[in-house]
Amino acid sequence: MTLERTKGTIFIGESYGIRVTVELDRADIEIEDAFNAFRTILTGLSWNNEQIENWIKAKAEELNENEREAG
């Protein structure tokens, strides 16, 4: 990992020779901005929206179950 100061935010994903970069012109991003950038990267690296949404749903179920068990 390399740390560099930038004025914006850059997300990069790379797999099998494909490199996807998402650049935002500001550093004060919200979590939704970060998630949208990750989603763009995943799509660029060949996952489709259905796969992404299924993972999100499964993760949400897991988190809800863990919360019920802890609560």
Secondary structure, DSSP 4 states (H G I P E B T S, - for coil): ------SSEEEEEEETTEEEEEEES-S---HHHHHHHHHHHHHHTT--HHHHHHHHHHHHHHHHHHHHHH-
